[in-house]
């Protein structure tokens, strides 16, 4: 995504670009493209402070010669970045992209005098993203001014065109409108200081998605988030006392840090409160119950009306909900491939189910979390959502609720294997839908997580016989298996003892959930 700034100090900017960077991430700074005369002198040699001063002086010569001044600054700086998943591009590719970008912005070509510009490359960012910095003097060679009007909008549109042209990933703000928001540098640095395995935004996104998918109404959603140990802050509409228009969440900070709140919309477009509400009942009673829970969370009070999130799932509930999930494959076979409102809902719910499972059994983000993250990218639709799904429409909400309970009286590993088989079939249907509409990149990403990550999860679960997957009573199947080999029922510890298991030795609640559950009856939920 292009990131544009304006200023007046060419020398200072160039010194920063060839310097060590804020975290010593700048390595081997060099030019990959730019004004022909500057490129002829400096080529692709590694730059130092002296070279930076020479380049800045050469870039600024037209402005000094003609005395042209631009009120908002003549130094135009834009960084073009690719996701870490895109890999590392060659200097030649970045030169091609940079030249086409500068021309597309109207800075070169078009019958007008060219500006002077350079593209600097200096290694990966702290997020692991390959990128290049484009530095432009907005004073043209003849002393006239280049027009940067609506440059951010034009840059976004142009970047999308280049991404499609060169087979790069189109980000959520452009084109197909799918993707995820990348963590900021500050978020990455804070995660490192706190010793967290990933930035807050990614962890919060999975927690919120798991809670939203497992909840049958908005009030339950608030309680599930609090039960997961996150701080919840509902935004109250001006002039009201009980109308909630949005929300923010934060992980509990370590000593010395303040809570870092992130809005739902900034976690992902489909996690905004408006979008989440499309999947829940809409009535005055539900709105009142939800408002009461939001206000209780905001004020650090205990939940108003605890519900099924604190109850153990019975065997009968497991059997009934697993039977409901078996309808999903048949339902998806009837969904048109271009109905992305439906496919995005399915992707979001399936992502939520894997996120819920990950929260229960992965001490740190592992393969289940990676699958959840990948499917979340498919949940970001191109356009507005349609009306809420009809009552009785198959969904993955039951799966998410079940997988949220594996450490709270949930069924054993055979039942989880049955549920996993159904989840995997849904992921496969998602991949096929992407292929059908020509979205090869998303299809390939889903194929990768299916082949590499889900295969590892599958290997850690009991093998299902062909008929077992269709059995409505997994517990009976487990009992029959136990009787046949003369041993006790399969447990999470058994699963973890297997070589290469992706699950920890005990299926226990996460540390955040244990802390929240122990102290969640009083002021511990204070912000």
VEXDREN-2710 file (C-alpha; in Angstrom, 1 decimal):
% VEXDREN-2710
k/r/px/py/pz
1/UNK/0.0/0.0/0.0
2/UNK/1.5/3.4/-0.9
3/UNK/2.3/5.6/2.1
4/UNK/2.7/9.3/1.2
5/UNK/4.4/12.2/3.0
6/UNK/5.3/15.7/2.0
7/UNK/8.1/17.9/3.3
8/UNK/10.9/20.4/2.5
9/UNK/14.1/18.6/3.5
10/UNK/15.5/16.4/0.7
11/UNK/18.8/16.1/2.6
12/UNK/17.3/14.8/5.8
13/UNK/15.1/12.3/4.0
14/UNK/17.9/10.9/2.0
15/UNK/20.1/10.6/5.1
16/UNK/17.4/8.6/6.8
17/UNK/16.9/6.3/3.8
18/UNK/20.6/5.4/3.6
19/UNK/21.0/5.3/7.4
20/UNK/20.5/2.3/9.8
21/UNK/16.8/3.0/10.3
22/UNK/14.9/3.0/13.6
23/UNK/15.6/-0.7/14.4
24/UNK/18.8/-1.2/12.3
25/UNK/16.6/-2.7/9.6
26/UNK/18.1/-0.7/6.7
27/UNK/20.7/-2.9/5.0
28/UNK/22.7/-2.2/1.8
29/UNK/20.8/1.0/0.7
30/UNK/21.0/1.5/-3.1
31/UNK/19.1/3.0/-6.0
32/UNK/17.0/0.8/-8.2
33/UNK/15.5/3.5/-10.5
34/UNK/15.3/7.2/-10.9
35/UNK/16.4/10.3/-12.9
36/UNK/18.7/9.0/-15.7
37/UNK/21.5/11.4/-14.8
38/UNK/21.5/10.5/-11.2
39/UNK/21.3/6.7/-12.0
40/UNK/24.3/7.1/-14.4
41/UNK/26.4/8.5/-11.6
42/UNK/25.3/6.3/-8.7
43/UNK/24.0/3.2/-10.5
44/UNK/23.2/0.5/-7.9
45/UNK/26.2/1.0/-5.6
46/UNK/25.6/0.9/-1.9
47/UNK/25.0/4.4/-0.6
48/UNK/26.5/6.2/2.3
49/UNK/26.0/9.7/3.9
50/UNK/28.1/11.4/1.2
51/UNK/26.2/9.8/-1.6
52/UNK/22.9/10.8/0.1
53/UNK/24.0/14.4/0.1
54/UNK/25.0/14.3/-3.6
55/UNK/21.7/12.7/-4.6
56/UNK/19.7/15.3/-2.6
57/UNK/21.6/18.1/-4.2
58/UNK/21.0/16.7/-7.7
59/UNK/17.3/16.2/-7.0
60/UNK/16.9/19.8/-5.7
61/UNK/18.7/21.6/-8.5
62/UNK/15.6/22.6/-10.6
63/UNK/14.0/24.2/-7.5
64/UNK/17.2/26.1/-6.6
65/UNK/17.8/27.2/-10.2
66/UNK/14.3/28.6/-10.8
67/UNK/13.5/29.6/-7.3
68/UNK/10.2/27.7/-7.4
69/UNK/8.5/27.3/-4.0
70/UNK/5.6/25.0/-3.1
71/UNK/3.7/25.9/0.0
72/UNK/3.1/22.4/1.3
73/UNK/6.6/21.3/0.5
74/UNK/8.4/20.2/-2.7
75/UNK/9.6/16.9/-1.4
76/UNK/7.1/14.1/-2.2
77/UNK/7.9/10.7/-0.6
78/UNK/6.0/7.5/-1.1
79/UNK/6.9/4.0/0.1
80/UNK/5.6/1.0/-1.9
81/UNK/5.4/-2.2/0.1
82/UNK/4.5/-5.9/-0.5
83/UNK/3.3/-8.3/2.2
84/UNK/5.9/-10.7/3.6
85/UNK/3.9/-13.5/2.0
86/UNK/4.7/-12.0/-1.4
87/UNK/8.4/-12.9/-1.0
88/UNK/11.3/-10.7/-2.0
89/UNK/11.3/-9.1/-5.5
90/UNK/14.4/-8.4/-7.6
91/UNK/15.9/-5.0/-8.1
92/UNK/14.8/-5.2/-11.8
93/UNK/11.2/-5.8/-10.7
94/UNK/11.2/-2.9/-8.3
95/UNK/12.8/-0.7/-11.0
96/UNK/9.9/-1.6/-13.3
97/UNK/7.2/-1.0/-10.7
98/UNK/8.7/2.3/-9.5
99/UNK/9.1/3.7/-13.1
100/UNK/5.5/2.7/-13.9
101/UNK/4.3/4.2/-10.7
102/UNK/6.0/7.5/-11.1
103/UNK/4.8/7.8/-14.7
104/UNK/1.3/6.8/-13.7
105/UNK/1.2/9.5/-11.1
106/UNK/1.9/12.0/-13.9
107/UNK/5.4/13.0/-12.7
108/UNK/7.1/11.8/-15.9
109/UNK/6.0/11.5/-19.5
110/UNK/2.7/13.0/-20.6
111/UNK/4.3/15.8/-22.7
112/UNK/5.4/17.8/-19.7
113/UNK/8.9/18.3/-18.3
114/UNK/9.9/15.4/-16.0
115/UNK/10.5/15.7/-12.3
116/UNK/13.7/14.5/-10.7
117/UNK/13.2/11.3/-8.6
118/UNK/14.9/8.2/-7.2
119/UNK/13.7/4.9/-5.8
120/UNK/15.7/3.7/-2.8
121/UNK/15.8/0.1/-1.6
122/UNK/17.3/-0.9/1.7
123/UNK/16.2/-4.3/2.8
124/UNK/13.0/-5.6/4.5
125/UNK/10.9/-3.7/7.0
126/UNK/10.6/-4.8/10.6
127/UNK/7.4/-6.6/9.5
128/UNK/9.4/-8.5/6.9
129/UNK/7.8/-6.6/4.0
130/UNK/9.9/-6.0/0.9
131/UNK/9.5/-2.4/-0.1
132/UNK/11.0/0.6/-1.9
133/UNK/11.0/4.4/-1.2
134/UNK/10.3/6.8/-4.0
135/UNK/11.6/10.4/-3.5
136/UNK/10.3/13.1/-5.9
137/UNK/11.1/16.8/-6.2
138/UNK/7.7/18.3/-7.3
139/UNK/9.5/21.1/-9.2
140/UNK/9.9/20.0/-12.8
141/UNK/13.1/20.5/-14.9
142/UNK/11.6/23.6/-16.4
143/UNK/10.6/25.1/-13.1
144/UNK/6.9/24.3/-13.3
145/UNK/5.1/22.5/-10.5
146/UNK/3.9/18.9/-10.7
147/UNK/0.4/18.6/-9.5
148/UNK/-0.1/16.3/-6.4
149/UNK/-3.8/16.9/-6.2
150/UNK/-5.6/13.9/-4.7
151/UNK/-2.3/12.0/-4.7
152/UNK/-3.3/9.5/-2.1
153/UNK/-6.5/8.5/-3.9
154/UNK/-4.6/8.3/-7.2
155/UNK/-1.7/6.3/-5.7
156/UNK/-4.1/3.7/-4.2
157/UNK/-5.9/3.3/-7.6
158/UNK/-2.6/3.1/-9.5
159/UNK/-1.1/0.6/-7.0
160/UNK/-4.1/-1.7/-7.5
161/UNK/-3.6/-1.5/-11.3
162/UNK/0.1/-2.4/-10.9
163/UNK/-0.7/-5.3/-8.5
164/UNK/-3.1/-6.8/-11.0
165/UNK/-0.8/-6.2/-14.0
166/UNK/2.2/-7.8/-12.3
167/UNK/0.4/-10.7/-10.5
168/UNK/0.8/-9.3/-7.0
169/UNK/-1.6/-9.5/-4.1
170/UNK/-4.4/-7.0/-4.3
171/UNK/-5.0/-5.5/-0.8
172/UNK/-8.4/-5.1/0.8
173/UNK/-8.6/-1.3/0.2
174/UNK/-8.4/-1.9/-3.5
175/UNK/-9.7/-4.2/-6.3
176/UNK/-11.5/-7.2/-5.0
177/UNK/-11.7/-5.6/-1.5
178/UNK/-10.3/-8.6/0.4
179/UNK/-7.4/-8.8/2.7
180/UNK/-6.3/-7.8/6.2
181/UNK/-4.9/-4.7/7.9
182/UNK/-1.2/-5.0/8.6
183/UNK/0.1/-4.2/12.1
184/UNK/1.9/-0.9/12.5
185/UNK/5.5/-0.6/13.4
186/UNK/4.5/0.6/16.9
187/UNK/2.4/-2.6/17.3
188/UNK/5.3/-4.8/16.2
189/UNK/7.7/-3.1/18.6
190/UNK/5.3/-3.2/21.5
191/UNK/4.7/-7.0/21.0
192/UNK/8.5/-7.5/21.1
193/UNK/8.8/-5.5/24.3
194/UNK/6.0/-7.5/25.9
195/UNK/7.4/-10.8/24.8
196/UNK/4.2/-11.6/22.8
197/UNK/4.5/-14.0/19.8
198/UNK/2.6/-11.6/17.5
199/UNK/1.2/-8.0/17.4
200/UNK/-1.9/-7.3/19.5
201/UNK/-4.0/-6.7/16.4
202/UNK/-3.6/-10.3/15.2
203/UNK/-4.3/-11.9/18.6
204/UNK/-7.3/-9.6/19.1
205/UNK/-8.7/-10.3/15.7
206/UNK/-8.9/-14.1/16.4
207/UNK/-10.3/-13.6/19.9
208/UNK/-13.1/-11.3/18.6
209/UNK/-13.8/-13.5/15.6
210/UNK/-14.0/-16.6/17.7
211/UNK/-16.3/-14.9/20.2
212/UNK/-18.6/-13.4/17.5
213/UNK/-18.9/-16.7/15.6
214/UNK/-19.7/-18.8/18.8
215/UNK/-22.3/-16.3/20.0
216/UNK/-26.0/-16.5/19.1
217/UNK/-26.6/-12.8/20.0
218/UNK/-24.8/-9.6/20.7
219/UNK/-25.0/-9.8/24.5
220/UNK/-23.3/-13.2/24.5
221/UNK/-20.6/-11.8/22.2
222/UNK/-19.7/-9.2/24.8
223/UNK/-19.6/-11.8/27.6
224/UNK/-17.5/-14.2/25.5
225/UNK/-14.9/-11.4/24.8
226/UNK/-14.7/-10.6/28.4
227/UNK/-14.4/-14.3/29.3
228/UNK/-11.4/-14.5/26.9
229/UNK/-9.6/-12.0/29.0
230/UNK/-9.8/-8.9/26.8
231/UNK/-10.8/-5.4/27.8
232/UNK/-14.0/-4.3/26.1
233/UNK/-15.0/-0.7/25.5
234/UNK/-18.4/0.0/23.8
235/UNK/-18.8/3.3/22.1
236/UNK/-22.0/5.1/23.3
237/UNK/-23.7/7.4/20.8
238/UNK/-23.7/11.1/21.7
239/UNK/-26.8/12.2/23.6
240/UNK/-27.7/8.7/24.7
241/UNK/-26.9/6.4/27.6
242/UNK/-27.6/3.0/26.0
243/UNK/-27.1/3.2/22.3
244/UNK/-23.9/1.4/21.3
245/UNK/-22.5/2.3/17.8
246/UNK/-19.1/0.6/17.9
247/UNK/-16.5/-1.0/20.1
248/UNK/-12.8/-1.3/20.9
249/UNK/-10.9/-4.1/22.5
250/UNK/-7.4/-4.5/24.1
251/UNK/-5.3/-7.2/25.6
252/UNK/-4.5/-6.9/29.2
253/UNK/-1.2/-4.9/29.3
254/UNK/2.0/-6.0/31.0
255/UNK/3.4/-3.9/33.9
256/UNK/4.4/-0.5/32.7
257/UNK/2.3/-0.4/29.6
258/UNK/-1.1/1.1/29.0
259/UNK/-3.9/-0.8/27.2
260/UNK/-3.7/-0.6/23.5
261/UNK/-7.3/-0.5/22.2
262/UNK/-8.1/-1.4/18.6
263/UNK/-11.5/-0.7/17.1
264/UNK/-13.5/-3.6/15.6
265/UNK/-13.4/-2.1/12.1
266/UNK/-9.7/-1.8/12.3
267/UNK/-9.4/-5.5/13.2
268/UNK/-11.2/-6.4/10.0
269/UNK/-14.0/-4.9/7.9
270/UNK/-16.3/-7.8/8.8
271/UNK/-15.6/-7.4/12.5
272/UNK/-17.2/-3.9/12.7
273/UNK/-20.3/-3.9/14.9
274/UNK/-22.6/-3.0/12.0
275/UNK/-21.4/-6.1/10.1
276/UNK/-21.5/-8.4/13.1
277/UNK/-25.1/-7.4/13.9
278/UNK/-26.2/-8.7/10.5
279/UNK/-25.7/-12.2/11.9
280/UNK/-27.6/-11.8/15.1
281/UNK/-31.3/-11.4/16.1
282/UNK/-32.6/-7.8/15.8
283/UNK/-35.2/-6.9/18.3
284/UNK/-35.6/-4.3/21.1
285/UNK/-35.2/-7.0/23.7
286/UNK/-31.9/-8.2/22.2
287/UNK/-30.7/-4.6/21.8
288/UNK/-31.5/-3.8/25.5
289/UNK/-29.7/-7.0/26.7
290/UNK/-26.6/-6.2/24.6
291/UNK/-26.5/-2.6/25.8
292/UNK/-26.6/-3.7/29.4
293/UNK/-23.6/-6.0/28.8
294/UNK/-21.6/-3.3/26.9
295/UNK/-22.1/-0.8/29.7
296/UNK/-21.2/-3.4/32.4
297/UNK/-18.0/-4.1/30.5
298/UNK/-17.2/-0.5/30.1
299/UNK/-17.6/0.2/33.8
300/UNK/-15.8/-2.9/35.0
301/UNK/-18.9/-4.6/36.5
302/UNK/-19.6/-8.3/36.4
303/UNK/-21.7/-9.6/33.4
304/UNK/-25.4/-8.8/33.7
305/UNK/-26.9/-12.1/32.6
306/UNK/-24.4/-14.9/32.1
307/UNK/-25.5/-17.4/29.5
308/UNK/-24.4/-20.5/27.7
309/UNK/-20.8/-19.3/27.5
310/UNK/-20.4/-20.4/31.2
311/UNK/-22.2/-23.7/30.8
312/UNK/-20.6/-27.0/30.0
313/UNK/-21.7/-28.5/26.6
314/UNK/-23.6/-31.7/27.1
315/UNK/-23.1/-34.9/25.1
316/UNK/-26.5/-34.4/23.5
317/UNK/-25.6/-30.8/22.5
318/UNK/-22.4/-32.1/20.9
319/UNK/-24.4/-34.7/18.9
320/UNK/-27.0/-32.3/17.8
321/UNK/-24.7/-29.5/16.7
322/UNK/-22.3/-31.9/14.9
323/UNK/-25.4/-33.2/13.0
324/UNK/-26.3/-29.7/12.0
325/UNK/-22.8/-29.0/10.7
326/UNK/-23.1/-32.0/8.4
327/UNK/-25.7/-30.0/6.4
328/UNK/-23.1/-27.4/5.4
329/UNK/-21.5/-29.3/2.5
330/UNK/-24.9/-29.8/0.8
331/UNK/-25.8/-26.2/1.4
332/UNK/-22.6/-24.9/-0.1
333/UNK/-23.1/-26.9/-3.3
334/UNK/-26.1/-24.8/-4.0
335/UNK/-24.5/-21.4/-3.4
336/UNK/-23.5/-19.6/-6.7
337/UNK/-19.8/-19.0/-6.9
338/UNK/-20.3/-15.3/-7.4
339/UNK/-22.5/-14.9/-4.3
340/UNK/-19.6/-13.4/-2.3
341/UNK/-21.9/-12.1/0.5
342/UNK/-22.6/-15.7/1.3
343/UNK/-19.1/-17.0/0.8
344/UNK/-17.7/-14.2/2.9
345/UNK/-20.1/-15.2/5.7
346/UNK/-19.0/-18.8/5.5
347/UNK/-15.4/-17.8/5.4
348/UNK/-15.8/-15.6/8.5
349/UNK/-17.6/-18.3/10.4
350/UNK/-15.2/-21.0/9.5
351/UNK/-12.3/-18.8/10.4
352/UNK/-14.0/-18.1/13.7
353/UNK/-14.4/-21.9/14.4
354/UNK/-10.7/-22.5/13.8
355/UNK/-9.8/-19.4/15.9
356/UNK/-12.0/-20.8/18.8
357/UNK/-10.2/-24.1/18.5
358/UNK/-6.8/-22.4/18.4
359/UNK/-7.6/-20.4/21.5
360/UNK/-8.4/-23.6/23.4
361/UNK/-5.5/-25.9/22.4
362/UNK/-2.6/-23.8/21.1
363/UNK/-0.4/-22.2/23.8
364/UNK/1.0/-19.9/21.1
365/UNK/-0.4/-19.3/17.6
366/UNK/0.0/-22.4/15.5
367/UNK/-1.5/-24.1/12.5
368/UNK/-5.1/-23.7/13.6
369/UNK/-4.4/-19.9/14.1
370/UNK/-2.8/-19.7/10.7
371/UNK/-5.8/-21.4/9.0
372/UNK/-8.1/-19.0/10.8
373/UNK/-6.1/-16.0/9.6
374/UNK/-6.1/-17.2/6.0
375/UNK/-9.8/-17.7/5.9
376/UNK/-10.4/-14.3/7.5
377/UNK/-8.9/-12.8/4.4
378/UNK/-11.6/-14.4/2.3
379/UNK/-14.2/-12.9/4.6
380/UNK/-13.5/-9.3/3.5
381/UNK/-16.0/-8.9/0.7
382/UNK/-15.8/-6.7/-2.4
383/UNK/-19.0/-4.8/-1.7
384/UNK/-21.8/-4.2/0.8
385/UNK/-23.2/-7.2/2.6
386/UNK/-26.7/-8.5/1.8
387/UNK/-29.4/-8.9/4.4
388/UNK/-28.9/-11.2/7.3
389/UNK/-29.1/-14.9/6.5
390/UNK/-32.5/-16.6/6.7
391/UNK/-33.4/-18.5/9.8
392/UNK/-32.4/-22.1/9.5
393/UNK/-29.5/-21.4/7.0
394/UNK/-26.6/-23.7/7.9
395/UNK/-23.7/-22.0/9.6
396/UNK/-20.4/-22.7/11.4
397/UNK/-21.6/-20.9/14.6
398/UNK/-22.4/-24.3/16.2
399/UNK/-18.9/-25.5/15.3
400/UNK/-17.3/-22.4/16.9
401/UNK/-19.4/-22.9/20.1
402/UNK/-18.4/-26.5/20.3
403/UNK/-14.7/-25.8/19.7
404/UNK/-14.8/-23.1/22.3
405/UNK/-15.8/-25.8/24.8
406/UNK/-13.2/-28.5/24.3
407/UNK/-11.5/-27.5/27.6
408/UNK/-14.9/-27.1/29.4
409/UNK/-16.5/-30.5/29.4
410/UNK/-16.4/-30.8/25.6
411/UNK/-16.3/-34.1/23.8
412/UNK/-13.2/-36.2/23.2
413/UNK/-10.9/-36.3/20.3
414/UNK/-13.0/-38.5/18.1
415/UNK/-15.8/-36.0/18.2
416/UNK/-13.3/-33.3/17.4
417/UNK/-12.1/-35.4/14.5
418/UNK/-15.6/-35.6/13.1
419/UNK/-16.0/-31.9/13.5
420/UNK/-12.6/-31.2/11.9
421/UNK/-13.6/-33.4/8.9
422/UNK/-16.6/-31.2/8.3
423/UNK/-14.6/-28.0/8.7
424/UNK/-12.0/-29.2/6.2
425/UNK/-14.8/-29.9/3.7
426/UNK/-16.0/-26.3/4.1
427/UNK/-12.4/-25.0/3.5
428/UNK/-12.2/-27.1/0.4
429/UNK/-15.5/-25.6/-0.9
430/UNK/-14.1/-22.1/-0.2
431/UNK/-11.0/-22.9/-2.3
432/UNK/-13.1/-24.2/-5.2
433/UNK/-15.3/-21.1/-5.1
434/UNK/-12.1/-18.9/-5.4
435/UNK/-10.9/-21.0/-8.3
436/UNK/-14.3/-20.7/-10.1
437/UNK/-14.2/-16.9/-10.1
438/UNK/-10.6/-16.8/-11.2
439/UNK/-9.1/-15.7/-7.8
440/UNK/-6.1/-18.0/-8.2
441/UNK/-4.1/-16.3/-5.5
442/UNK/-6.6/-16.8/-2.8
443/UNK/-7.3/-20.3/-4.0
444/UNK/-3.5/-21.1/-3.9
445/UNK/-3.2/-19.7/-0.4
446/UNK/-6.1/-21.8/0.9
447/UNK/-4.6/-24.9/-0.9
448/UNK/-1.4/-24.2/0.9
449/UNK/-2.9/-24.1/4.4
450/UNK/-5.0/-27.2/3.6
451/UNK/-2.0/-29.1/2.4
452/UNK/0.6/-28.0/4.9
453/UNK/-1.2/-26.9/8.1
454/UNK/-4.5/-28.7/8.1
455/UNK/-2.6/-31.9/7.2
456/UNK/-0.6/-31.5/10.4
457/UNK/-3.7/-31.0/12.5
458/UNK/-5.4/-34.0/10.9
459/UNK/-2.4/-36.2/11.7
460/UNK/-2.8/-35.4/15.4
461/UNK/-6.4/-36.6/15.5
462/UNK/-7.8/-40.1/15.5
463/UNK/-8.4/-41.7/12.1
464/UNK/-12.0/-41.9/11.1
465/UNK/-13.4/-44.8/9.2
466/UNK/-15.5/-43.9/6.2
467/UNK/-18.8/-44.5/8.1
468/UNK/-17.7/-42.8/11.3
469/UNK/-17.8/-39.3/9.8
470/UNK/-21.6/-39.7/9.2
471/UNK/-22.3/-41.2/12.6
472/UNK/-24.5/-38.9/14.7
473/UNK/-23.1/-40.2/18.0
474/UNK/-19.3/-39.8/18.2
475/UNK/-19.3/-40.8/21.9
476/UNK/-20.8/-44.2/21.0
477/UNK/-18.2/-44.6/18.3
478/UNK/-15.4/-43.8/20.8
479/UNK/-16.9/-46.3/23.4
480/UNK/-17.0/-49.0/20.7
481/UNK/-13.3/-48.3/19.8
482/UNK/-12.3/-48.4/23.5
483/UNK/-14.1/-51.7/24.0
484/UNK/-12.3/-53.2/21.0
485/UNK/-8.8/-52.4/22.3
486/UNK/-9.5/-52.6/26.0
487/UNK/-8.3/-49.3/27.2
488/UNK/-9.7/-46.1/28.6
489/UNK/-11.2/-43.3/26.4
490/UNK/-8.9/-41.2/24.3
491/UNK/-7.9/-37.9/26.0
492/UNK/-6.0/-34.7/25.0
493/UNK/-2.9/-36.1/26.8
494/UNK/-3.0/-39.1/24.6
495/UNK/-3.1/-36.9/21.5
496/UNK/-0.3/-34.8/22.7
497/UNK/1.9/-37.8/23.4
498/UNK/1.9/-38.7/19.7
499/UNK/5.1/-37.7/17.9
500/UNK/4.6/-34.5/15.9
501/UNK/1.3/-33.7/17.6
502/UNK/0.1/-30.1/17.0
503/UNK/-1.7/-30.0/20.3
504/UNK/-0.3/-29.2/23.8
505/UNK/-0.2/-31.9/26.5
506/UNK/-3.4/-30.7/28.1
507/UNK/-6.6/-29.3/26.7
508/UNK/-6.9/-26.5/29.2
509/UNK/-8.2/-22.9/29.0
510/UNK/-5.8/-20.3/27.8
511/UNK/-4.0/-18.3/30.5
512/UNK/-6.1/-15.2/29.7
513/UNK/-9.3/-17.2/30.1
514/UNK/-8.2/-18.7/33.3
515/UNK/-7.4/-15.3/34.8
516/UNK/-10.7/-13.8/33.6
517/UNK/-12.7/-16.8/34.9
518/UNK/-11.0/-16.7/38.3
519/UNK/-11.6/-13.0/38.8
520/UNK/-14.3/-12.3/36.3
521/UNK/-17.0/-11.9/39.0
522/UNK/-15.9/-8.5/40.1
523/UNK/-13.6/-5.5/39.6
524/UNK/-10.9/-7.5/37.8
525/UNK/-12.6/-6.5/34.5
526/UNK/-11.9/-2.8/35.2
527/UNK/-10.0/-1.1/32.4
END
